[in-house]
Amino acid sequence: MIRNLLALVGVLALVAGGYMAAVMPGMMQLMPGMMSSGMKPIIDVINKDPQGLMAAAGNLAPGAAEETATMLNRWVASKGEIGYTTTWEKKVKEGVTLDDIKASLESVATNRNIKAVGELPLSDELNARGVKSGTLFIASYCNPETARKMVDFAPSMAAYLPCRVAVIEKADGLWLMTLNMDMMLKMGQTMKDHPELLKAATGVRDTMWEMLEKASTGEI
């Protein structure tokens, strides 16, 4: 009887293993890596406080899983480059100049009531120092009321202020880049009990996205 039960368990294990290999080949390939010594710090955190991990996951905003998947795809595609993983970027249309981009950004900022709080013309400074550089320009923006509300909600968010748009010259032309604002809204603590903050933060998110969209074509 015991021998028969053991045989049945063995068959079930083989069937389960075959099923896992068929429907989740990626997970099967990841298992050796998950068990490696390099993953030990992560496994230790999970083992130390699994209830805390579940509580934190339960406090995430709607859409957290989808946004995590989006970022994971970018992380994999870039072979682990964290900047690419956490940003939005938009290719600038051929013929659109830095001055065109600046004018477009200014137009969106005015229409969206977000304050321009600084410019950092890094390439100008580098070239003035005799260091040859393609375009590298950063413009900063802030809505003070929203910033205050966000910092009151989560003080560490102050480290992400102000919002920035970078203009970068790469081999194929100019690119616009900014922080992925969906990461801020969807992968942090839920704001369901703070509807005014959620509305304001979403407005800033939409503003930064519009800046990328319009500045990439020089639209005013």
TIRO-2110 file (N, C-alpha, C; in Angstrom, 1 decimal):
// TIRO-2110
0.8, -1.2, 0.0, N, 1, A
0.0, 0.0, 0.0, CA, 1, A
0.9, 1.3, 0.0, C, 1, A
1.8, 1.3, 0.9, N, 2, A
2.7, 2.4, 1.0, CA, 2, A
3.5, 2.6, -0.3, C, 2, A
4.0, 1.4, -0.8, N, 3, A
4.7, 1.5, -2.1, CA, 3, A
3.8, 2.0, -3.2, C, 3, A
2.6, 1.7, -3.3, N, 4, A
1.6, 2.2, -4.3, CA, 4, A
1.4, 3.7, -4.1, C, 4, A
1.3, 4.1, -2.9, N, 5, A
1.2, 5.6, -2.6, CA, 5, A
2.4, 6.4, -3.1, C, 5, A
3.6, 5.8, -2.8, N, 6, A
4.8, 6.5, -3.2, CA, 6, A
4.9, 6.5, -4.7, C, 6, A
4.5, 5.5, -5.4, N, 7, A
4.5, 5.4, -6.8, CA, 7, A
3.6, 6.5, -7.4, C, 7, A
2.4, 6.6, -6.8, N, 8, A
1.4, 7.6, -7.2, CA, 8, A
2.0, 9.0, -7.1, C, 8, A
2.6, 9.3, -5.9, N, 9, A
3.2, 10.6, -5.7, CA, 9, A
4.3, 10.8, -6.7, C, 9, A
5.1, 9.8, -7.1, N, 10, A
6.1, 10.0, -8.1, CA, 10, A
5.5, 10.4, -9.4, C, 10, A
4.4, 9.7, -9.8, N, 11, A
3.8, 10.0, -11.1, CA, 11, A
3.2, 11.4, -11.1, C, 11, A
2.6, 11.7, -10.0, N, 12, A
2.0, 13.1, -9.9, CA, 12, A
3.1, 14.2, -10.0, C, 12, A
4.2, 13.9, -9.4, N, 13, A
5.4, 14.8, -9.4, CA, 13, A
5.9, 15.0, -10.9, C, 13, A
6.0, 13.8, -11.6, N, 14, A
6.4, 13.9, -13.0, CA, 14, A
5.4, 14.7, -13.8, C, 14, A
4.1, 14.4, -13.6, N, 15, A
3.1, 15.1, -14.4, CA, 15, A
3.2, 16.6, -14.1, C, 15, A
3.3, 17.0, -12.8, N, 16, A
3.3, 18.4, -12.4, CA, 16, A
4.6, 19.0, -13.0, C, 16, A
5.7, 18.3, -13.0, N, 17, A
6.9, 18.9, -13.6, CA, 17, A
6.8, 19.1, -15.1, C, 17, A
6.2, 18.1, -15.7, N, 18, A
6.0, 18.3, -17.2, CA, 18, A
5.1, 19.5, -17.5, C, 18, A
4.0, 19.6, -16.7, N, 19, A
3.1, 20.7, -16.9, CA, 19, A
3.8, 22.1, -16.7, C, 19, A
4.6, 22.2, -15.6, N, 20, A
5.4, 23.4, -15.4, CA, 20, A
6.3, 23.7, -16.5, C, 20, A
7.0, 22.7, -17.0, N, 21, A
7.9, 22.9, -18.1, CA, 21, A
7.2, 23.3, -19.4, C, 21, A
6.0, 22.8, -19.6, N, 22, A
5.3, 23.2, -20.8, CA, 22, A
4.7, 24.6, -20.7, C, 22, A
4.1, 25.0, -19.6, N, 23, A
3.4, 26.2, -19.6, CA, 23, A
4.2, 27.4, -19.0, C, 23, A
5.3, 27.0, -18.3, N, 24, A
6.1, 28.1, -17.7, CA, 24, A
7.5, 27.9, -17.9, C, 24, A
8.0, 27.8, -19.1, N, 25, A
9.4, 27.5, -19.4, CA, 25, A
10.3, 28.6, -18.8, C, 25, A
9.8, 29.8, -18.8, N, 26, A
10.6, 30.9, -18.3, CA, 26, A
10.9, 30.8, -16.8, C, 26, A
9.8, 30.4, -16.1, N, 27, A
10.0, 30.2, -14.6, CA, 27, A
10.9, 29.0, -14.3, C, 27, A
10.8, 28.0, -15.1, N, 28, A
11.7, 26.8, -14.9, CA, 28, A
13.2, 27.2, -15.2, C, 28, A
13.4, 28.1, -16.1, N, 29, A
14.8, 28.5, -16.4, CA, 29, A
15.3, 29.4, -15.3, C, 29, A
14.4, 30.2, -14.7, N, 30, A
14.8, 31.1, -13.7, CA, 30, A
15.1, 30.4, -12.4, C, 30, A
14.6, 29.3, -12.1, N, 31, A
14.7, 28.6, -10.8, CA, 31, A
16.2, 28.5, -10.4, C, 31, A
17.1, 28.0, -11.2, N, 32, A
18.5, 27.9, -10.8, CA, 32, A
19.1, 29.2, -10.3, C, 32, A
18.7, 30.3, -11.1, N, 33, A
19.2, 31.6, -10.7, CA, 33, A
18.6, 32.1, -9.4, C, 33, A
17.3, 31.8, -9.2, N, 34, A
16.7, 32.2, -7.9, CA, 34, A
17.3, 31.5, -6.7, C, 34, A
17.9, 30.4, -6.9, N, 35, A
18.5, 29.6, -5.8, CA, 35, A
20.0, 29.9, -5.7, C, 35, A
20.5, 30.8, -6.5, N, 36, A
21.9, 31.1, -6.5, CA, 36, A
22.2, 32.0, -5.3, C, 36, A
23.5, 32.0, -4.9, N, 37, A
23.9, 32.8, -3.7, CA, 37, A
23.7, 34.3, -4.0, C, 37, A
23.8, 34.8, -5.2, N, 38, A
23.5, 36.2, -5.5, CA, 38, A
22.1, 36.6, -5.2, C, 38, A
21.2, 35.7, -5.2, N, 39, A
19.8, 36.1, -4.9, CA, 39, A
19.5, 36.0, -3.4, C, 39, A
20.4, 35.5, -2.6, N, 40, A
20.2, 35.3, -1.2, CA, 40, A
19.7, 36.5, -0.4, C, 40, A
20.2, 37.7, -0.7, N, 41, A
19.6, 38.9, 0.1, CA, 41, A
18.1, 39.1, -0.2, C, 41, A
17.7, 38.9, -1.4, N, 42, A
16.3, 39.0, -1.7, CA, 42, A
15.4, 37.9, -1.0, C, 42, A
15.9, 36.7, -1.1, N, 43, A
15.2, 35.6, -0.5, CA, 43, A
15.2, 35.8, 1.0, C, 43, A
16.2, 36.3, 1.6, N, 44, A
16.2, 36.6, 3.0, CA, 44, A
15.2, 37.5, 3.4, C, 44, A
15.0, 38.6, 2.6, N, 45, A
13.9, 39.6, 2.9, CA, 45, A
12.6, 38.9, 2.9, C, 45, A
12.3, 38.1, 1.9, N, 46, A
11.0, 37.4, 1.7, CA, 46, A
10.8, 36.5, 2.9, C, 46, A
11.8, 35.7, 3.3, N, 47, A
11.7, 34.8, 4.4, CA, 47, A
11.6, 35.5, 5.7, C, 47, A
12.2, 36.6, 5.9, N, 48, A
12.2, 37.3, 7.2, CA, 48, A
10.8, 37.8, 7.5, C, 48, A
10.1, 38.4, 6.5, N, 49, A
8.8, 39.0, 6.9, CA, 49, A
7.8, 38.8, 5.7, C, 49, A
7.4, 37.6, 5.5, N, 50, A
6.4, 37.3, 4.4, CA, 50, A
5.1, 38.0, 4.6, C, 50, A
4.7, 38.1, 5.8, N, 51, A
3.4, 38.8, 6.1, CA, 51, A
3.6, 40.3, 5.7, C, 51, A
4.7, 40.9, 6.1, N, 52, A
4.9, 42.3, 5.8, CA, 52, A
5.0, 42.5, 4.3, C, 52, A
5.6, 41.6, 3.6, N, 53, A
5.6, 41.7, 2.1, CA, 53, A
4.2, 41.6, 1.5, C, 53, A
3.4, 40.7, 2.0, N, 54, A
2.0, 40.7, 1.5, CA, 54, A
1.2, 41.9, 1.9, C, 54, A
1.5, 42.5, 3.1, N, 55, A
0.8, 43.7, 3.5, CA, 55, A
1.2, 44.9, 2.5, C, 55, A
2.5, 45.0, 2.2, N, 56, A
2.9, 46.0, 1.3, CA, 56, A
2.3, 45.9, 0.0, C, 56, A
2.3, 44.6, -0.5, N, 57, A
1.7, 44.4, -1.9, CA, 57, A
0.2, 44.7, -1.9, C, 57, A
-0.5, 44.4, -0.8, N, 58, A
-1.9, 44.7, -0.7, CA, 58, A
-2.2, 46.2, -0.6, C, 58, A
-1.2, 47.0, -0.3, N, 59, A
-1.3, 48.5, -0.2, CA, 59, A
-1.0, 49.2, -1.5, C, 59, A
-0.6, 48.5, -2.5, N, 60, A
-0.2, 49.1, -3.8, CA, 60, A
-1.4, 49.7, -4.5, C, 60, A
-1.2, 50.7, -5.4, N, 61, A
-2.2, 51.3, -6.2, CA, 61, A
-2.7, 50.4, -7.3, C, 61, A
-3.9, 50.6, -7.8, N, 62, A
-4.3, 49.8, -8.9, CA, 62, A
-3.4, 50.0, -10.1, C, 62, A
-3.2, 48.9, -10.8, N, 63, A
-2.3, 48.9, -12.0, CA, 63, A
-0.8, 48.6, -11.7, C, 63, A
-0.5, 48.3, -10.4, N, 64, A
0.8, 48.1, -10.0, CA, 64, A
1.5, 46.9, -10.8, C, 64, A
0.7, 45.8, -10.9, N, 65, A
1.3, 44.6, -11.6, CA, 65, A
1.6, 44.9, -13.0, C, 65, A
0.7, 45.6, -13.7, N, 66, A
0.9, 45.9, -15.1, CA, 66, A
2.1, 46.8, -15.3, C, 66, A
2.2, 47.8, -14.5, N, 67, A
3.3, 48.8, -14.6, CA, 67, A
4.6, 48.1, -14.3, C, 67, A
4.6, 47.2, -13.3, N, 68, A
5.8, 46.4, -13.0, CA, 68, A
6.2, 45.6, -14.2, C, 68, A
5.2, 45.0, -14.8, N, 69, A
5.6, 44.2, -16.0, CA, 69, A
6.2, 45.0, -17.1, C, 69, A
5.6, 46.2, -17.3, N, 70, A
6.2, 47.1, -18.3, CA, 70, A
7.6, 47.5, -18.0, C, 70, A
7.9, 47.8, -16.8, N, 71, A
9.2, 48.1, -16.4, CA, 71, A
10.2, 46.9, -16.5, C, 71, A
9.7, 45.8, -16.1, N, 72, A
10.5, 44.6, -16.2, CA, 72, A
10.9, 44.3, -17.6, C, 72, A
10.0, 44.5, -18.6, N, 73, A
10.3, 44.3, -20.0, CA, 73, A
11.4, 45.3, -20.4, C, 73, A
11.3, 46.5, -19.9, N, 74, A
12.4, 47.5, -20.3, CA, 74, A
13.7, 47.1, -19.6, C, 74, A
13.6, 46.6, -18.4, N, 75, A
14.9, 46.2, -17.7, CA, 75, A
15.5, 45.0, -18.4, C, 75, A
14.7, 44.1, -18.9, N, 76, A
15.3, 43.0, -19.6, CA, 76, A
15.8, 43.4, -21.0, C, 76, A
15.1, 44.3, -21.7, N, 77, A
15.5, 44.7, -23.0, CA, 77, A
16.8, 45.5, -22.9, C, 77, A
17.0, 46.2, -21.8, N, 78, A
18.2, 47.0, -21.7, CA, 78, A
19.3, 46.3, -21.0, C, 78, A
19.1, 45.0, -20.7, N, 79, A
20.1, 44.2, -20.0, CA, 79, A
20.4, 44.8, -18.6, C, 79, A
19.4, 45.3, -17.9, N, 80, A
19.5, 45.7, -16.5, CA, 80, A
19.9, 47.2, -16.4, C, 80, A
19.7, 48.0, -17.4, N, 81, A
20.0, 49.5, -17.2, CA, 81, A
18.9, 50.2, -16.5, C, 81, A
19.1, 50.6, -15.3, N, 82, A
18.1, 51.1, -14.4, CA, 82, A
17.5, 52.4, -14.9, C, 82, A
18.3, 53.3, -15.6, N, 83, A
17.8, 54.5, -16.1, CA, 83, A
16.7, 54.3, -17.2, C, 83, A
17.0, 53.4, -18.1, N, 84, A
16.0, 53.0, -19.2, CA, 84, A
14.8, 52.4, -18.6, C, 84, A
15.0, 51.6, -17.5, N, 85, A
13.9, 50.9, -16.9, CA, 85, A
12.9, 51.9, -16.3, C, 85, A
13.3, 53.0, -15.8, N, 86, A
12.5, 53.9, -15.0, CA, 86, A
12.1, 55.2, -15.7, C, 86, A
12.3, 55.3, -17.0, N, 87, A
12.0, 56.6, -17.7, CA, 87, A
11.1, 56.3, -18.9, C, 87, A
10.5, 57.4, -19.3, N, 88, A
9.9, 57.5, -20.6, CA, 88, A
10.8, 58.2, -21.6, C, 88, A
10.8, 57.9, -22.8, N, 89, A
11.6, 58.6, -23.8, CA, 89, A
10.8, 58.8, -25.1, C, 89, A
11.1, 59.8, -25.9, N, 90, A
10.4, 60.1, -27.1, CA, 90, A
11.5, 60.6, -28.1, C, 90, A
11.5, 60.0, -29.3, N, 91, A
12.4, 60.5, -30.4, CA, 91, A
11.9, 61.8, -30.9, C, 91, A
12.8, 62.8, -31.1, N, 92, A
12.4, 64.1, -31.6, CA, 92, A
12.4, 64.0, -33.2, C, 92, A
11.3, 64.6, -33.7, N, 93, A
11.2, 64.5, -35.2, CA, 93, A
12.4, 65.3, -35.8, C, 93, A
12.8, 64.7, -36.9, N, 94, A
13.9, 65.3, -37.7, CA, 94, A
13.6, 66.8, -38.1, C, 94, A
14.5, 67.7, -37.9, N, 95, A
14.3, 69.1, -38.2, CA, 95, A
13.9, 69.9, -37.0, C, 95, A
13.4, 69.3, -36.0, N, 96, A
13.0, 70.0, -34.8, CA, 96, A
14.3, 70.4, -34.0, C, 96, A
14.4, 71.7, -33.6, N, 97, A
15.6, 72.1, -33.0, CA, 97, A
15.4, 72.2, -31.5, C, 97, A
16.5, 72.4, -30.7, N, 98, A
16.4, 72.6, -29.3, CA, 98, A
15.6, 73.8, -29.0, C, 98, A
15.7, 74.9, -29.7, N, 99, A
14.9, 76.1, -29.5, CA, 99, A
13.4, 75.8, -29.7, C, 99, A
13.1, 74.9, -30.7, N, 100, A
11.7, 74.5, -30.9, CA, 100, A
11.2, 73.7, -29.7, C, 100, A
12.0, 72.9, -29.2, N, 101, A
11.6, 72.0, -28.1, CA, 101, A
11.4, 72.9, -26.8, C, 101, A
12.3, 73.9, -26.6, N, 102, A
12.1, 74.8, -25.5, CA, 102, A
10.8, 75.6, -25.6, C, 102, A
10.5, 76.0, -26.8, N, 103, A
9.2, 76.8, -27.0, CA, 103, A
8.0, 75.9, -26.7, C, 103, A
8.1, 74.7, -27.2, N, 104, A
7.0, 73.7, -26.9, CA, 104, A
6.8, 73.4, -25.5, C, 104, A
7.9, 73.2, -24.8, N, 105, A
7.8, 72.9, -23.3, CA, 105, A
7.2, 74.1, -22.6, C, 105, A
7.6, 75.3, -23.0, N, 106, A
7.1, 76.5, -22.3, CA, 106, A
5.6, 76.7, -22.6, C, 106, A
5.2, 76.3, -23.8, N, 107, A
3.7, 76.4, -24.1, CA, 107, A
2.9, 75.4, -23.2, C, 107, A
3.4, 74.2, -23.1, N, 108, A
2.7, 73.2, -22.3, CA, 108, A
2.6, 73.6, -20.9, C, 108, A
3.8, 74.1, -20.4, N, 109, A
3.9, 74.5, -19.0, CA, 109, A
2.9, 75.7, -18.7, C, 109, A
2.8, 76.6, -19.6, N, 110, A
1.8, 77.7, -19.4, CA, 110, A
0.4, 77.2, -19.4, C, 110, A
0.1, 76.4, -20.4, N, 111, A
-1.3, 75.9, -20.5, CA, 111, A
-1.7, 75.0, -19.4, C, 111, A
-0.7, 74.3, -18.8, N, 112, A
-1.0, 73.3, -17.7, CA, 112, A
-0.8, 73.9, -16.3, C, 112, A
-0.3, 75.2, -16.3, N, 113, A
-0.1, 75.8, -15.0, CA, 113, A
0.9, 75.1, -14.1, C, 113, A
2.0, 74.8, -14.8, N, 114, A
3.1, 74.2, -14.0, CA, 114, A
4.3, 75.1, -14.2, C, 114, A
5.0, 75.4, -13.1, N, 115, A
6.1, 76.4, -13.1, CA, 115, A
7.4, 75.9, -13.5, C, 115, A
8.0, 76.6, -14.5, N, 116, A
9.4, 76.3, -14.9, CA, 116, A
10.3, 76.8, -13.8, C, 116, A
11.1, 75.9, -13.2, N, 117, A
11.9, 76.3, -12.1, CA, 117, A
13.4, 76.2, -12.3, C, 117, A
13.8, 76.0, -13.6, N, 118, A
15.3, 76.0, -13.8, CA, 118, A
15.6, 75.3, -15.1, C, 118, A
16.8, 75.7, -15.7, N, 119, A
17.3, 75.1, -16.9, CA, 119, A
18.8, 74.7, -16.6, C, 119, A
19.2, 73.6, -17.2, N, 120, A
20.6, 73.2, -17.0, CA, 120, A
21.2, 72.9, -18.4, C, 120, A
21.8, 73.9, -19.0, N, 121, A
22.3, 73.7, -20.4, CA, 121, A
23.7, 73.0, -20.3, C, 121, A
23.8, 71.8, -20.0, N, 122, A
25.0, 71.1, -19.7, CA, 122, A
26.0, 71.1, -20.9, C, 122, A
25.4, 70.9, -22.1, N, 123, A
26.3, 70.8, -23.3, CA, 123, A
26.9, 72.2, -23.6, C, 123, A
26.2, 73.3, -23.3, N, 124, A
26.8, 74.6, -23.5, CA, 124, A
27.9, 74.8, -22.5, C, 124, A
27.7, 74.4, -21.3, N, 125, A
28.8, 74.5, -20.3, CA, 125, A
30.0, 73.7, -20.6, C, 125, A
29.8, 72.5, -21.1, N, 126, A
30.9, 71.6, -21.5, CA, 126, A
31.7, 72.1, -22.7, C, 126, A
30.9, 72.6, -23.7, N, 127, A
31.6, 73.2, -24.8, CA, 127, A
32.4, 74.4, -24.5, C, 127, A
31.8, 75.2, -23.5, N, 128, A
32.6, 76.4, -23.1, CA, 128, A
33.9, 76.1, -22.4, C, 128, A
33.9, 74.9, -21.8, N, 129, A
35.1, 74.4, -21.1, CA, 129, A
36.1, 73.7, -22.0, C, 129, A
35.7, 73.6, -23.3, N, 130, A
36.5, 73.0, -24.3, CA, 130, A
36.3, 71.5, -24.4, C, 130, A
35.2, 71.0, -23.7, N, 131, A
34.9, 69.6, -23.8, CA, 131, A
33.8, 69.4, -24.8, C, 131, A
34.1, 68.8, -25.9, N, 132, A
33.1, 68.6, -27.0, CA, 132, A
31.9, 67.8, -26.6, C, 132, A
30.7, 68.3, -26.8, N, 133, A
29.5, 67.6, -26.3, CA, 133, A
28.3, 67.9, -27.3, C, 133, A
27.6, 66.8, -27.6, N, 134, A
26.3, 67.0, -28.3, CA, 134, A
25.3, 67.6, -27.3, C, 134, A
24.1, 67.9, -27.8, N, 135, A
23.1, 68.5, -27.0, CA, 135, A
22.8, 67.7, -25.7, C, 135, A
22.9, 68.3, -24.6, N, 136, A
22.5, 67.8, -23.3, CA, 136, A
21.9, 68.9, -22.5, C, 136, A
20.5, 69.0, -22.4, N, 137, A
19.8, 70.1, -21.8, CA, 137, A
18.7, 69.5, -20.9, C, 137, A
18.6, 70.1, -19.7, N, 138, A
17.6, 69.6, -18.8, CA, 138, A
16.7, 70.8, -18.3, C, 138, A
15.4, 70.7, -18.4, N, 139, A
14.5, 71.7, -18.0, CA, 139, A
13.7, 71.1, -16.8, C, 139, A
13.5, 71.9, -15.7, N, 140, A
12.8, 71.5, -14.5, CA, 140, A
11.5, 72.2, -14.3, C, 140, A
10.5, 71.5, -13.8, N, 141, A
9.2, 72.0, -13.6, CA, 141, A
8.6, 71.6, -12.3, C, 141, A
7.7, 72.4, -11.7, N, 142, A
7.1, 72.0, -10.4, CA, 142, A
5.7, 72.7, -10.3, C, 142, A
4.8, 72.0, -9.7, N, 143, A
3.6, 72.6, -9.2, CA, 143, A
3.7, 72.6, -7.7, C, 143, A
3.9, 73.7, -7.1, N, 144, A
4.2, 73.8, -5.7, CA, 144, A
3.2, 73.2, -4.8, C, 144, A
1.9, 73.4, -5.1, N, 145, A
0.8, 72.9, -4.3, CA, 145, A
0.8, 71.3, -4.3, C, 145, A
0.9, 70.8, -5.5, N, 146, A
0.9, 69.3, -5.7, CA, 146, A
2.2, 68.7, -5.0, C, 146, A
3.3, 69.4, -5.2, N, 147, A
4.5, 68.9, -4.5, CA, 147, A
4.4, 68.8, -3.0, C, 147, A
3.8, 69.9, -2.4, N, 148, A
3.6, 69.9, -1.0, CA, 148, A
2.6, 68.7, -0.5, C, 148, A
1.6, 68.5, -1.3, N, 149, A
0.6, 67.5, -0.9, CA, 149, A
1.3, 66.1, -1.1, C, 149, A
2.1, 65.9, -2.1, N, 150, A
2.8, 64.6, -2.3, CA, 150, A
3.8, 64.4, -1.2, C, 150, A
4.5, 65.4, -0.8, N, 151, A
5.5, 65.2, 0.2, CA, 151, A
4.9, 64.9, 1.6, C, 151, A
3.7, 65.6, 1.8, N, 152, A
3.0, 65.3, 3.0, CA, 152, A
2.5, 63.9, 3.1, C, 152, A
2.1, 63.3, 1.9, N, 153, A
1.6, 62.0, 1.8, CA, 153, A
2.8, 61.0, 2.0, C, 153, A
3.9, 61.3, 1.3, N, 154, A
5.1, 60.4, 1.4, CA, 154, A
6.3, 61.2, 1.3, C, 154, A
6.9, 61.6, 2.5, N, 155, A
8.0, 62.5, 2.5, CA, 155, A
9.2, 62.2, 1.6, C, 155, A
9.5, 60.9, 1.4, N, 156, A
10.6, 60.5, 0.6, CA, 156, A
10.4, 60.9, -0.9, C, 156, A
9.2, 61.2, -1.3, N, 157, A
8.9, 61.6, -2.7, CA, 157, A
9.6, 62.9, -3.0, C, 157, A
10.1, 63.7, -1.9, N, 158, A
10.8, 64.9, -2.1, CA, 158, A
12.0, 64.7, -3.0, C, 158, A
12.6, 63.5, -2.9, N, 159, A
13.8, 63.2, -3.6, CA, 159, A
13.6, 63.2, -5.1, C, 159, A
12.3, 63.1, -5.5, N, 160, A
12.0, 63.1, -7.0, CA, 160, A
11.7, 64.4, -7.5, C, 160, A
11.7, 65.4, -6.7, N, 161, A
11.3, 66.8, -7.1, CA, 161, A
12.6, 67.5, -7.6, C, 161, A
12.4, 68.5, -8.5, N, 162, A
11.2, 68.7, -9.4, CA, 162, A
11.2, 67.7, -10.5, C, 162, A
10.1, 67.8, -11.3, N, 163, A
9.9, 67.1, -12.5, CA, 163, A
10.9, 67.6, -13.5, C, 163, A
11.5, 66.7, -14.3, N, 164, A
12.5, 67.1, -15.3, CA, 164, A
12.3, 66.6, -16.7, C, 164, A
12.6, 67.3, -17.7, N, 165, A
12.7, 66.8, -19.1, CA, 165, A
14.1, 67.0, -19.6, C, 165, A
14.7, 65.9, -20.0, N, 166, A
16.0, 66.0, -20.6, CA, 166, A
16.0, 65.9, -22.1, C, 166, A
16.8, 66.7, -22.7, N, 167, A
17.0, 66.7, -24.2, CA, 167, A
18.4, 66.2, -24.4, C, 167, A
18.5, 65.0, -25.1, N, 168, A
19.8, 64.3, -25.3, CA, 168, A
20.0, 64.1, -26.7, C, 168, A
21.2, 64.4, -27.2, N, 169, A
21.6, 64.1, -28.6, CA, 169, A
22.3, 62.7, -28.6, C, 169, A
21.7, 61.8, -29.4, N, 170, A
22.3, 60.5, -29.6, CA, 170, A
22.7, 60.4, -31.0, C, 170, A
23.2, 59.2, -31.4, N, 171, A
23.7, 59.0, -32.8, CA, 171, A
22.6, 59.2, -33.8, C, 171, A
21.4, 58.9, -33.5, N, 172, A
20.3, 59.1, -34.4, CA, 172, A
19.5, 60.3, -34.3, C, 172, A
20.0, 61.3, -33.5, N, 173, A
19.3, 62.6, -33.3, CA, 173, A
18.9, 62.9, -31.9, C, 173, A
18.0, 63.8, -31.7, N, 174, A
17.6, 64.3, -30.4, CA, 174, A
16.5, 63.4, -29.8, C, 174, A
16.6, 63.2, -28.5, N, 175, A
15.6, 62.4, -27.7, CA, 175, A
15.2, 63.2, -26.5, C, 175, A
13.9, 63.0, -26.1, N, 176, A
13.4, 63.6, -24.9, CA, 176, A
13.2, 62.5, -23.9, C, 176, A
13.5, 62.8, -22.6, N, 177, A
13.4, 61.8, -21.6, CA, 177, A
12.9, 62.4, -20.3, C, 177, A
12.1, 61.7, -19.6, N, 178, A
11.6, 62.1, -18.3, CA, 178, A
11.3, 60.9, -17.4, C, 178, A
11.2, 61.1, -16.1, N, 179, A
10.9, 60.0, -15.2, CA, 179, A
9.5, 59.4, -15.6, C, 179, A
9.4, 58.1, -15.5, N, 180, A
8.2, 57.4, -15.7, CA, 180, A
7.2, 57.7, -14.6, C, 180, A
6.3, 58.6, -14.9, N, 181, A
5.3, 59.0, -13.8, CA, 181, A
4.3, 58.0, -13.5, C, 181, A
4.0, 57.0, -14.3, N, 182, A
3.1, 55.9, -14.0, CA, 182, A
3.7, 55.1, -12.9, C, 182, A
5.1, 55.0, -12.9, N, 183, A
5.7, 54.3, -11.8, CA, 183, A
5.4, 54.9, -10.5, C, 183, A
5.4, 56.3, -10.4, N, 184, A
5.1, 57.0, -9.2, CA, 184, A
3.6, 56.8, -8.8, C, 184, A
2.7, 56.8, -9.7, N, 185, A
1.3, 56.7, -9.4, CA, 185, A
0.8, 55.3, -9.1, C, 185, A
1.4, 54.3, -9.9, N, 186, A
0.8, 52.9, -9.8, CA, 186, A
1.6, 52.0, -9.0, C, 186, A
2.9, 52.3, -8.7, N, 187, A
3.7, 51.3, -8.0, CA, 187, A
4.0, 51.7, -6.5, C, 187, A
3.4, 52.9, -6.1, N, 188, A
3.5, 53.3, -4.7, CA, 188, A
2.3, 52.9, -3.9, C, 188, A
2.2, 53.5, -2.7, N, 189, A
1.0, 53.3, -1.9, CA, 189, A
-0.2, 53.9, -2.6, C, 189, A
-1.3, 53.2, -2.4, N, 190, A
-2.6, 53.6, -3.1, CA, 190, A
-3.0, 55.0, -2.5, C, 190, A
-3.5, 55.8, -3.3, N, 191, A
-4.0, 57.1, -2.9, CA, 191, A
-5.6, 57.2, -2.9, C, 191, A
-6.2, 56.0, -2.8, N, 192, A
-7.6, 55.9, -2.8, CA, 192, A
-8.3, 56.7, -1.7, C, 192, A
-7.6, 56.9, -0.6, N, 193, A
-8.2, 57.7, 0.5, CA, 193, A
-7.8, 59.2, 0.4, C, 193, A
-7.1, 59.5, -0.7, N, 194, A
-6.7, 60.9, -0.9, CA, 194, A
-7.0, 61.3, -2.4, C, 194, A
-8.3, 61.4, -2.7, N, 195, A
-8.7, 61.7, -4.1, CA, 195, A
-8.2, 63.0, -4.6, C, 195, A
-8.1, 64.0, -3.8, N, 196, A
-7.6, 65.3, -4.3, CA, 196, A
-6.1, 65.2, -4.7, C, 196, A
-5.3, 64.5, -3.9, N, 197, A
-3.9, 64.3, -4.3, CA, 197, A
-3.8, 63.4, -5.5, C, 197, A
-4.6, 62.4, -5.6, N, 198, A
-4.5, 61.5, -6.8, CA, 198, A
-4.9, 62.3, -8.1, C, 198, A
-5.9, 63.2, -8.0, N, 199, A
-6.2, 64.0, -9.2, CA, 199, A
-5.1, 64.9, -9.5, C, 199, A
-4.5, 65.6, -8.5, N, 200, A
-3.4, 66.5, -8.8, CA, 200, A
-2.2, 65.8, -9.3, C, 200, A
-1.8, 64.7, -8.7, N, 201, A
-0.6, 63.9, -9.2, CA, 201, A
-0.9, 63.4, -10.6, C, 201, A
-2.1, 63.0, -10.9, N, 202, A
-2.4, 62.5, -12.3, CA, 202, A
-2.3, 63.7, -13.3, C, 202, A
-2.7, 64.9, -12.8, N, 203, A
-2.5, 66.0, -13.7, CA, 203, A
-1.1, 66.3, -14.0, C, 203, A
-0.2, 66.2, -13.0, N, 204, A
1.3, 66.4, -13.3, CA, 204, A
1.8, 65.3, -14.2, C, 204, A
1.3, 64.1, -14.0, N, 205, A
1.7, 63.0, -14.9, CA, 205, A
1.3, 63.3, -16.3, C, 205, A
0.1, 63.7, -16.5, N, 206, A
-0.4, 64.0, -17.9, CA, 206, A
0.3, 65.2, -18.5, C, 206, A
0.7, 66.1, -17.7, N, 207, A
1.5, 67.3, -18.2, CA, 207, A
2.9, 66.8, -18.7, C, 207, A
3.6, 66.0, -18.0, N, 208, A
4.9, 65.5, -18.4, CA, 208, A
4.8, 64.7, -19.7, C, 208, A
3.7, 63.9, -19.8, N, 209, A
3.5, 63.1, -21.0, CA, 209, A
3.2, 64.0, -22.2, C, 209, A
2.4, 65.0, -22.0, N, 210, A
2.1, 66.0, -23.0, CA, 210, A
3.4, 66.7, -23.5, C, 210, A
4.2, 67.0, -22.5, N, 211, A
5.5, 67.7, -22.9, CA, 211, A
6.3, 66.8, -23.8, C, 211, A
6.4, 65.6, -23.5, N, 212, A
7.2, 64.7, -24.4, CA, 212, A
6.5, 64.6, -25.8, C, 212, A
5.2, 64.4, -25.8, N, 213, A
4.5, 64.3, -27.1, CA, 213, A
4.6, 65.5, -28.0, C, 213, A
4.4, 66.7, -27.4, N, 214, A
4.4, 67.9, -28.2, CA, 214, A
5.8, 68.4, -28.5, C, 214, A
6.7, 68.3, -27.5, N, 215, A
8.0, 68.8, -27.8, CA, 215, A
8.7, 68.0, -28.8, C, 215, A
8.3, 66.7, -29.0, N, 216, A
9.0, 65.8, -29.9, CA, 216, A
8.7, 66.3, -31.4, C, 216, A
7.7, 67.0, -31.6, N, 217, A
7.3, 67.6, -32.9, CA, 217, A
7.5, 69.1, -33.0, C, 217, A
7.8, 69.7, -31.8, N, 218, A
7.9, 71.2, -31.8, CA, 218, A
6.6, 71.9, -31.8, C, 218, A
5.5, 71.2, -31.4, N, 219, A
4.2, 71.8, -31.4, CA, 219, A
4.0, 72.8, -30.3, C, 219, A
3.4, 73.9, -30.6, N, 220, A
3.1, 74.9, -29.7, CA, 220, A
1.6, 75.1, -29.5, C, 220, A
END
